[in-house]
Each structure stands twice: as structure tokens, then as C-alpha cells.
Amino acid sequence: MKWFRRKKENTDAKRSPQWVDIDGKSLAEGDEVEVLRYDMGFCTVIKNEDGLAYKSETTGKVVSCWYMVDAATTHQKVKKLS
């Protein structure tokens, strides 16, 4: 019976993170942001071999954008400064 079968939805499109900050502003390489995790403070968005990453101005620590994804909204846990 084909009448009651559910259509398979593309779950990958729903789960892929968006490259926007917590307020919905788009992020690009070179943007200055305030990171809300890992005590990194103010950072610059850079591009590395894994894609986009955040480099801390104070500590020099580099963290991938994949670690900043908010599970509820799929936005990044950062605030764009400009």
C-alpha cells in the first residue's frame, strides 16, 4: 500500500549549520566577532584547511566553526561586531 507511506525528507539540509551569528548576520572571512564559548573573547574569522575558524585576538587560540554551532538554532555562538 503506497497510500500511507511518508516521504523521506532531506535531513542533511536541516542539520547543516548556517554561517550566521546568533543574531542572524552572515559571517565571512575577515569579520571581527565576539565568541560566546571557550573564553576566547574577541576573534577574527579566518579560513583554514577545515573551512572557517575563529582566531582569538588575546590568546591566539584557533577553533573551528563546527565547535560553535548552537544545537537549537544551527547558528554560530558568536556576535558579529560590525
WOPEDA-V321025 format. One line per field, one symbol per residue. burial: I if it has 16 or more other C-alpha atoms within 10 Angstrom, else O. A space follows every 10 residues. Layout:
BEGIN
burial: ???
END
This chain:
BEGIN
burial: OOOOOOOOOO OOOOOOIIII IIOOOOIOOO OIIIIOOOOI IIIIIIIOOO OIIIIIOOOO OIIIIOOIII OOOIIIIIII OO
END
